[in-house]
Amino acid sequence: MSELAIRRGAAPALAVRGLDYTYPRASKPALVDVSLEIAPGEFVLLAGRSASGKSTLLKAACGLVPHFHGGEIEGEVRVAELDALEAGPGELAAAVGYLAQDPETQVVSTTVAAEIELPLEMRGDASGDRARAVEEVALALAIPHLLDRAVDTLSGGELQRVALAAALVTRPRLILLDEPTSQLDPVAGDELIWLLRRLNEEWGVAVLLAEHRLERCLAAADRVVAMEGGGIGFDGAPGDFLSWSHGNDPALTTPAARLFSLAGLDPLPVGVRDARQTLRGTGIAPPPHIASRRVPDPRSSDPVLETKNLWVELDRGEEMRDVLRGIDLEVRPGERIALMGRNGAGKSTLLQTAAGLHEPVAGKLSVDSIALLTQNPSDYLVRERVGDELPEDEGVAALRAVGLEHAVDADPRDLSGGERQRLALAIALAGRMEGEQLPAVVALDEPTRGMDRARKDDLVALIRGLAGGSVAFVDSEATKATRPAAVVVATHDVEFASAFAERVVLLGEGVVIADGPMEEILSGGWYFATEVARVLDVPGVVTPEQGAAVLRGELE
Amino acid sequence: MRSPFAYKPKRGPLQDASPGAAVAYLGAIVVVAFLYLNPLVLLAAGAAATLAGVLAGARTAVRAALKMGLSLALLIALVNALVTSRGETVIARLGDWPLFGRVDVTLEAIVAGVSYGLLAAATIVAFAVYSACVDPDRVLRALRPFAGRSALTATLVSRLVPVAAADAGRLRDAAALRGPAAAPVGKAPLARRLLAGSLDRAVDVAATLELRGYSLDAPRARNRRNRSRYDRRFYAVATLILATAIAGKILGADDFQAYPTIAIGLSPATLAVAAVVTLSGLAPFRRALKRRPLQASRGPELRRV
């Protein structure tokens, strides 16, 4: 087929037929009999639980599988009429762009302009063409001001846009994205999704987007493909997907769909706008306000973590910067707090300062005892046996506290992602517990990155257990601890925060901009608000259960 | 935390010059430092590198390099004073030391040490200026046609270094956050973990390079920024530095002797070499833009009727 015909969209952007793939030394296949076709200009959302084959399918579509990873492959993969099993990733780069989860390893140049220009240079494009393409893609992604910056001075969101620009600069017909918003705050995440939609509409580029937080992108998609155990479980319209997931895999449904389902409304909405239209059509009008839920009296006990006018200065890139600017905060035993805010707002710095990693330059900080789990649990795991990480009785007590006492002889690498996270938490807890008593504060920094909803539900149970003074966890007997810990979790995930938190502290540019009951904070805005709150716009209503009760008229 | 020597994209003659011209210029200063032992010329080489860095806007890199270079120079002078007993001017007799034997500190040994130290300091400053002002992407791009694999390896390494540094920082934080009853993290397990992580990262970066088409045999395009209007200036200054240094060497400008007594030549040739080398530091100078005052337009004169 001619280049012109391909450009005009005569051939599918991606055609996969009967694809089976097994990674080298893997015991079972990652992809099983996958057949899929994506039309030019289509926006397809790839849903599915962790390890269901989403990432592998994306890698097969850009040639990394099998050319880079090796393994056994059968079937057919064609990208814009190019045989992806024959052509390597470099040759496919003209037709397909790929953006992975971690932007740090997706830039290979020193400056932004050089990074975006590299694929064109490798292709041998003339200097003038390169300059124009770089300028156009920078304008399309709203990053012309970044072109002369060094890549190591960019924030995560900026880096993700630069990586996207480098993937788009060759004007590919298809762009593949593997959880591109997992490290972004809600504002940057929403911006990225709508940027993709705009590129999809204006440039006609087909999009295949793998995501766990479906509520963020379902409304932007033309079609949903759900992966199950390496195969395709569902392929159809977003509305039909919600009906399918409701019956087959409820972990994949969106909060708005759960809201409608619990309230007995039909059809299930694919987004906020859709939900509002349906509600208007049915004549159901939620009350303008409901009584706010009672929150525990903050003065009922002494704070276990207290900051007064706390200032912290850190070297960020090229200069010292005040990352925390006069933080006043009191945390009491048993509180479950979500610490939220944009990337760079100071969430991680606040937790790290409380744990003693940074010295405040001014103000007062007092904390009874704190165990902090940072963003990458794997950083805590340096030995090849769980028992070697946590020797002695105190180590075993910490393992019991997270429900991992049965795994003493296991290799940490053989544990599931959730178990590794709990092991890392046990390492942070070890020696900070008095007998079976938890430390006063347990802090988790972005613990849900790359997690599907089932794993998030496990984490919610763990957090509730820690804050309740006992850990009742899946496949483990309950462990009783007499002192409830205050649990502070820095997170971008609004729906996760609504599931575990009773209080939300919102940071902006190093200052506390809101601090109050979860229902109040997460229903009082647009970006830091749950999908249900955005649908109903009733102060104090944030979860599907609350929303359904409101719609049924049970709450006044 | 960003390294003070990291490349900072800026506009200026040294930054705009092609990598070849910048390397020739800064390399010529380093060559002078290696050719000469005379402290005056070495000081001139150090001053030239410092001046070049300051004029190119790399003050942070120059400050850090001076701190590092002068500390090293001090250390070299100290060690040389302790291990060399040559020289006639004994400043202190420190008696017998284990390993060193009898230690007599002489003025000559100190001055010889200072001379070696100045060589090290001048070289460090020149490399710091190179690192902060010369775009590594352009260097690798220039290298690619001649040594594709080396350029690929260099690209991989240059990207992995900051990533590995960030990983090491995270691992250190995680080690500090382990509970007191968790097994302590020794250096060996930490290094092993960092290495394993780096290998994973290397695979990710290599995959990105693959996706950017690094393995393609497509014809390499000409680079629009291969040459700049400043190239001639830097090549000319580099030639001038080298020619002066060689001529000076032939004319005995490197007249320096530390032992048995100090003899520093300050002949006209030495002074001339030092002056030329110092002034070469002005090469990255750029005239400030001057706005021309707008002249009142001379419209047609009104004639009184």
Interface residues (C-beta under 8 A of the other chain):
Chain A: C62 L64 H67 F68 G88 P89 G90 E91 A93 Y98 A100 D102 E104 T105 Q106 V107 V108 S109 T110 T111 A114 L118 P119 L120 E121 M122 R123 G124 D125 A126 S127 G128 R130 A131 D148 R149 A150 D152 T153 A166 A167 D315 G317 E318 Q352 A355 G356 L357 A371 L372 L373 T374 N376 S378 D379 Y380 L381 V382 R383 D388 E389 L390 P391 E392 E394 G395 A398 I427 A428 L429 A430 G431 R432
Chain B: M1 R2 A6 Y7 K8 P9 D135 P136 D137 R138 R141 T155 L156 S158 R159 P162 V163 A166 R170 L171 D173 A174 A176 L177 R178 G179 P180 A181 A182 A183 V185 P189 L190 R192 R193 G197 R201 D204 V205 A206 A207 T208 L209 E210 L211 R212 G213 Y214 S215 L216 A218 P219 R220 A221 R222 N223 R224
